[in-house]
Amino acid sequence: MWKYRCKTQLITLALAFVCGALLVGIVLYADPSYATLEFLPPEVAAYAQGNKIAMCASGGLVVAGIANIILIGQLLMTQFQISPLFIYLFLFLMPSYLVLIGSALVIPMAVLSIVGIVQLKTGRDAAFRKARITGDAELVRIYELHHKLDPQYRPMAEECRHNASRAAWIYALGIVAVMCVLFFVNNILLMMLAIMAYMLIFNYIARYRASCMIPITKLLYEQCDPEACISAIVYYSTRNGKIRLTNQALMAQCLIYLNDPQLAQDVLITYPRKDAASVLTYWSLMSYVYYLLKDESGLERSYEEAQKVRLNFGHTGVMIRSEELNSIKNRLDLMNGDFSECKRYFLQSLKTAVFPFQKADADYYIGLISFVQQDYSLAAMYFNQVVQTGGKLYFVQNARDYLEKIEQLNVVQEQEELQASLPCPADDNAQVQ
């Protein structure tokens, strides 16, 4: 997971270093009397007056060290499921030691981030070569061989991208504000409160940025239109004529509901698995892909990898993980022909389904299992519900095909019953005699 954070970490460290160096430079060069250095020991103040460039570099290193401590804390919370309270406690009890440690680890962290970026790019390139794909633009080109992008969703996508960019700028300005507080405020308590407030605000901004995709998400979840959803995602991901796909999980989900699991698998090559939640999402989607590809070994691997994931969300995290594991286990049961257990699962899913696409999914598989069990009247009922609510999901055409088969079977059955009810010629001759 850490590799997917390397680029963000490197950019954050670089920006923090630049901000720190600029702040120190402003203080040294804008104050000829050096009155702002009175709080420093005399020998340090004298050194700063004669070595301004070195002091700017030192200031940048200190600010980068503070940012580094925050990054390391986030990494520890994600990698080892450490509670944020422990991070806050350490920041409060020994801030000076942590700043020294963070400053000392700036260069190793930068080197490690560069190594992670190179390894991630190498792995992606190898995966693309294996899939015979050159990149995101090639994925879109392959998609357009069978489907068309709908330009009516371009304005929606551009508005969503604008809102997400605004959230990113607010986040960057928040970092600058925290750095200013850390540099100009000498009160340790206020510094710690500023860091805690920043981390809380970061979570709020992250939620706001995620909510910017809701209009696009609704195209699949509520309108059951995966083609429209993919069109919006592609327009959202296109800037200056260059395509860099974002929200690969949603796009892969759309491709699954268009019955294109191979392309969905290729899209997930670039899916950033930054934390436990994204890793769980990845293996859940891959399990659906493997099910559609009839790859039982891949499906089993998805279940094993998902079992290793631990979500640090308390009771909510336990419930989410349990639901995803049950979903993957259900696909295994479905592939192995355990239809009774699968039917109970889909009936329960139908009760708890919130969005139309979830209901269409459950209705389709209940109808399919009922058809295999030769309960044609029940199968027809659920297939009709799929046709009514499924929109443009590939389930709808399949459901129509099964309804035609059921109608043909009913006609044959009615003919057989009619023939059975007619008296046979031998009986008529006997009665005449």
Secondary structure as the mmCIF struct_conf table of DSSP 4:
data_model
#
loop_
_struct_conf.conf_type_id
_struct_conf.id
_struct_conf.beg_label_comp_id
_struct_conf.beg_label_asym_id
_struct_conf.beg_label_seq_id
_struct_conf.end_label_comp_id
_struct_conf.end_label_asym_id
_struct_conf.end_label_seq_id
HELX_RH_3T_P HELX_RH_3T_P1 TRP A 2 ARG A 5
HELX_RH_AL_P HELX_RH_AL_P1 CYS A 6 ALA A 30
TURN_TY1_P TURN_TY1_P1 PRO A 32 SER A 33
HELX_RH_3T_P HELX_RH_3T_P2 ALA A 35 LEU A 37
TURN_TY1_P TURN_TY1_P2 GLU A 38 PHE A 39
BEND BEND1 LEU A 40 LEU A 40
HELX_RH_AL_P HELX_RH_AL_P2 PRO A 42 GLY A 50
HELX_RH_AL_P HELX_RH_AL_P3 LYS A 52 PHE A 80
HELX_RH_AL_P HELX_RH_AL_P4 PRO A 84 LEU A 93
HELX_RH_AL_P HELX_RH_AL_P5 PRO A 95 ALA A 104
TURN_TY1_P TURN_TY1_P3 LEU A 105 LEU A 105
HELX_RH_AL_P HELX_RH_AL_P6 VAL A 106 LYS A 130
TURN_TY1_P TURN_TY1_P4 ALA A 131 ARG A 132
BEND BEND2 GLY A 135 GLY A 135
HELX_RH_AL_P HELX_RH_AL_P7 ASP A 136 GLU A 144
TURN_TY1_P TURN_TY1_P5 LEU A 145 HIS A 146
HELX_RH_3T_P HELX_RH_3T_P3 PRO A 151 TYR A 153
HELX_RH_AL_P HELX_RH_AL_P8 ARG A 154 PHE A 184
HELX_RH_AL_P HELX_RH_AL_P9 ILE A 188 SER A 211
TURN_TY1_P TURN_TY1_P6 CYS A 212 MET A 213
HELX_RH_AL_P HELX_RH_AL_P10 ILE A 214 TYR A 221
TURN_TY1_P TURN_TY1_P7 GLU A 222 GLN A 223
HELX_RH_AL_P HELX_RH_AL_P11 PRO A 226 TYR A 236
TURN_TY1_P TURN_TY1_P8 SER A 237 SER A 237
STRN STRN1 THR A 238 ARG A 239
TURN_TY1_P TURN_TY1_P9 ASN A 240 GLY A 241
STRN STRN2 LYS A 242 ILE A 243
HELX_RH_AL_P HELX_RH_AL_P12 GLN A 248 ILE A 256
TURN_TY1_P TURN_TY1_P10 TYR A 257 ASN A 259
HELX_RH_AL_P HELX_RH_AL_P13 PRO A 261 VAL A 267
HELX_RH_3T_P HELX_RH_3T_P4 LEU A 268 THR A 270
BEND BEND3 ASP A 275 ASP A 275
HELX_RH_AL_P HELX_RH_AL_P14 ALA A 276 LEU A 292
TURN_TY1_P TURN_TY1_P11 LEU A 293 LYS A 294
HELX_RH_AL_P HELX_RH_AL_P15 GLU A 296 GLN A 307
TURN_TY1_P TURN_TY1_P12 LYS A 308 LYS A 308
BEND BEND4 PHE A 313 PHE A 313
HELX_RH_AL_P HELX_RH_AL_P16 GLY A 314 MET A 335
TURN_TY1_P TURN_TY1_P13 ASN A 336 GLY A 337
HELX_RH_AL_P HELX_RH_AL_P17 PHE A 339 THR A 352
BEND BEND5 PHE A 355 PHE A 355
HELX_RH_AL_P HELX_RH_AL_P18 PRO A 356 VAL A 372
TURN_TY1_P TURN_TY1_P14 GLN A 373 GLN A 374
HELX_RH_AL_P HELX_RH_AL_P19 TYR A 376 THR A 389
TURN_TY1_P TURN_TY1_P15 GLY A 391 LYS A 392
BEND BEND6 LEU A 393 LEU A 393
HELX_RH_AL_P HELX_RH_AL_P20 TYR A 394 SER A 421
BEND BEND7 LEU A 422 LEU A 422
HELX_LH_PP_P HELX_LH_PP_P1 PRO A 423 CYS A 424
HELX_RH_AL_P HELX_RH_AL_P21 PRO A 425 VAL A 432
#
